[in-house]
Amino acid sequence: MTLGSRSKLILKIFIPVAIGIGVIVWLFGREFDISNLREIKFTAGVATGLALALLALFGRDFGLAWRFRELSDRRLSWKSSAKVTMLCEFTSAITPTSVGGSALSMVFMNREGIKLGRATAITLTTLLLDEGFFMVFCPLLFVFISPERLFGFAHGAAAHDLQVLFWIVYAVISIIAIILFVGIFKSPRTIARLLSKIFALPLIRRWRKDVDELSENLISASAELKGKPLSWWISPISATVISWLSRFAVVNALMLAFIPEADQLTVLGRQFIVWALLTFTPTPGGSGVSEMLFKTYYSDIVFGPIMMILAIIWRIFTYYVYLFVGFCMIPTFFKTKR
């Protein structure tokens, strides 16, 4: 990696970190009194909760690595799968979450010896599994948790607006999942033609070239995956569920450490909503937006200086750790010749 490339990479890392820290200072600066930290005791319960948060962090990455390995028909070793996982998470951390790390996962897999066509099929499949998880999990969530508990932190027009925003995001996620499912398993050429016509419209014509490339990849992925038996999908689906539930469970563990009286099911449900909304944020890695959503969605559960501490620890576990690991891995990764 050249000096110029390293400087650009450092800048890409610095920007989201600065945004995140700036928002934390802005959100909590007026409320925070360092003397209140004395009230926080490091007990066995806190240690247990932090250990469980680390376990959840491992579960998230294990699920993603397991999924890459299984979707590659185990052509990727565990080491290569873990490497691809970390690089994808790093890419997600320095790009807007609407772009994310998935777009480059095919490049990372190709560097690990997977042919580009198959890597593209795997990338589209991971996207389908992720969007499909949100599409299926949401109705199940509302069976066990009432909207009042999920959105109980807000009242009146604010509660209504937050629910409307969530359902809009959920609708978009569901549409993407359905398009990918139909495109991969039913009629990829029909979807390709439909997308081509839609993106011929004047306002969105600039993205037509990218969509045409996506359509070609969709047709390729369809040919790759149509012949897989139902039993083959058990492992990738299980890995997806483990990864996402582990991602949500980080906050459950932190609440157990610092707010043990919190209702864990409500905490889990609100994490689902937070991560759904983070799917379409314009800032790198959701910086700034993540911290604001955390404070908003847990404002009726967490009070005082604990809120800032939990927000910071949550972001360390779900964001900053990937910035650090990815920054260490990138130079070595691109020096490796295949």
N, C-alpha and C positions, 0 to 999 in steps of 0.2 A: 504494500500500500504506500503510495507516494505521500510526501509531506502535505501537498495540497489536498489530497483526498482525506487524509487524517484530519486536517483543519476543518474541512466541510463536515466531516462526521462529528467532530467535537461541537461544532456550531449547531448541528441538528439535535444533539443531545442537550446542549445548553438551553436552547429555546424552550422546549417543553418543561424542563426542570425549573427554569425561571418563572414560567407561567404558573406552574403548580405551586411553587413556594410563594409567589406573589399573591395568589388567590387565598392561600391559607392565612397569610399575614393579614390580608384585607378582611377575610371573614371572621377571624378570631382575635384580631389585634385589640379591638375595643373590649372584648369580654375576658381576655386572658390576664390573669394575675399570677405571676410566678410563685407568690406565696401560697397559692392554692395547691401547688404541686405537693406540698408537705402532707396534704390530706391523702395522697395516693400511697398506699402501702404495697410493697412487693411481697405478696404472700404466696403460699403454696398453690392457691387457686389461680393467681395470676400466672405463675410459672406453668401450671398445667394448661391454661388457656393458650398461652403463647406456643407451647409445644404442640398443641393440637392445630394451631394456625400453621405451623411449619409442616405438620403432617398433611394438612389440606393443600398447602402449596406443592408438596411432593405429589399428591394425588392428581392435581391439575396437570402437571408436566408429564407424569407417568401416563395419564390417559391420552394425552396428545401424541406422545412418542409411540405408545402402543398402537394407536390408530394409524400413524404413518407406516409402522412396520407391517401391520396386517393388510392395509390397502396396497402395499407394494408386494403382497404375497411373500413377505419375509425376505425380499431381496435386500431391503435395508436392514443392517444390523441394529442391535439396540443402541450402540454407540452413535451410529449415523442418524438413527431416528431421534435420539436425544439432541444431537447437534442441529438437525433441521428444526426441531421444536424451538430450541433456544433462539436460533436466528430469526425464525418467524415472529416470535414474541418480541424480539428486539426491534424488528422492522415495524411491527405494530406500535411499538412505543415511540417511534420517531416519525410516524406518519399519521395523518388524520385517521380516526377509527373507521370512517367510511371507506377508506382505502385498505388499511390493515396490512398484516404480514402475509396473508394468503396469496396475494398477487405475486410474491417473489418465492413462494415455497417451491414452485416448479423449478426455479433456477437453483435453489439450494439442493433439491433432490437430484437434479441433473449433475451437480458437482459431486454428489455421492454415488454416482454410477447408474442412476435411473434414466432411461431414455426419455427425451423431452416429451414425446407423445404420451407416454404412460404417466409421467410426472404431471402433465396437464390434466389427465383424467383423474388422478388422485386429488389434485387441487380442487377441481370442481366437485368431486365427491365429498371432500371435507366441508366445502361450503354448503352443500346440500344437507349434510348431517347436522351442521351447526344451526342452519335456518330451520330445519325440520325439528330439531330439539325444541327450539323456542315455540314453534307453531303447535307442537303437541303438548308441551309442558304447561303452557299458559292455561288452557281449560282445566287441567288437573289441579293447578294451583288455586283457581277460583272455586273449585269444589270444596277444598279444605279450608280456605281462608276467605272471609267475606271482604268485599270492597271497602267496607268501613275500617277494617283492620289494616288493609294494605295502604289506604290513602287517608288514614285517620289523623295524620299529622297536620293536615290542612283542612280548612273549613270554607264553606260558601263557594264563591266563584273560583277561588284558587284550587280547591279540591276538584271541582268540575273540569277546570282547564287542564290539570295534571292528568286526569283520567282520559280526557279527549286526546291529549298528546300521546299518551301511552298506547291507546287503541289505534291511532294513526300509524305509529311505529310498528305495532304488531301486524297491522294489515299489510304494510309494505314488506315486512319479513315473510309473511305468509305467501304473498304474491311471488316473491323471489323463490321461495321453497317450491311452490307449485310449478313455476316455470322450469326450474332445474329438474324437478322430478319428471315432468312431461318431456322435457328436452332430452334427458338421459335415457329414460326407459320406454317412452311411448313414440314420440314423433319428433326427433331432433330437427329434421329439415323443415317441418311446419313452424316450429318455434323460431328457427333461423330466419325464415322468410318473414314472419310476423315482426321480429325485432328489426329487420332491415327496413321494412315499411314504416315502422314507428319512428326510427331514427333518420328517416328521410325528411321528416318535418323540419321546417326552417329553423326553429328555435333550438333544436337539439342535433342538427345535422353534423355539427363539429365532432360528435362522438361516434359517427357512423362507422368509421374505419376500425375503431376499437371494438365496436359491437360485432362487426363482420368477422373480426379475428376471434372473438369469443364464440361466435356461432360455429366457426370451423372447429374450434376446440371442443365444443359441445357434441358435435357429430362424431369426432374422434373418441371422446369419452364414452359415448353411447355404445359404439362398437366394442369398446374395451370391457364394459361392465354388464351389458345385457345378458351375457351367458353365465353370469355368476349365480350359483344356487342360493336359495334363501338362507341356508345354514352358514354360508360364507359371511353374511352380513351381521351375524350375531356379535362377533368380536368388535368390528368398527362401531356399531351402535352402542355396545356396552362401554367402550372406551370413551365415546362422546358423552354419555351420561355421567360417567365417573369424573371426567374432566370438568364439566360444567358445574356439577353439584359440589365438587371440591372447591371450585372457584368461589361459589356462593358461600361455602362453609367457612372460609377465612374469617368473615365478619362474625359468623356464629361463634367461632372460637374466641375471637377478641371480646365479644359481648360476655361470653362465659367467664373470661378473665377479669373484666372490669365492671360489667353490669350483669351479674349472675341472675338477677331477678327478671331480666328481659325475656319476653316470650320468643322462644327460638324459632317457632314456625313463622311468626310475623317477620322476624329478622331475615329469615331465608327468603320469604316471599318478596320483601322489598328489595333484596339484592337482585332477584330476577328482574324486577322492573328497572332498577338502576342500570344493569348490564344491557338490557334491551334498549334503553334510551341512549346508552353510550355507543350503540351500533352506528349511529349517524351523527357524530360530533365532528366539528371542523378542525379542532385543535389536535396537535400531535399527541397520540396516546390518550386523548380525552383530557389533557391537562387543563386544570381550571374547572372544567365542567364536572369532572369526577368529584372533586372536593366539594363543589356546590351541591351536587346531587346527594352526596353523603350527608352533609349537614342538614339538607332539607328533609330527606326521607327518614332520618333518625332523630329529628329535633324533639319528638315527644318521648323518646326513650333515653337519650343521653343528654346530660346537662353539664354546664360549667366547663372547666379546663379538660375534663375527660374527653369531651367531643374532639378537641384539637388533637389530643394524643392518639385517640382511636383513628382519626382521619389520616394522620401521618403514618402510623404503623400499617394501616390498611394499604396505603399507597406504596409503602416500602415493599410489602409482601406481594402486591399485585402489579407493581410497575417499576419502581426504581431498581429492584434486584435484576430485572431483565435488561435494563439499560446498562448496568455494570457488567453483567455476564456477556452480553452481546458485544459491548465495546471491546472486551478482552478477546473475544473469539474472532471477530471480523478480520483483523489483520492476518492471523494464521490461516483462516479459512481461504482467503483469496490468494495466499502464497502457494497453497497446495495445488499441484498440477495433477490432472487426471488424464 
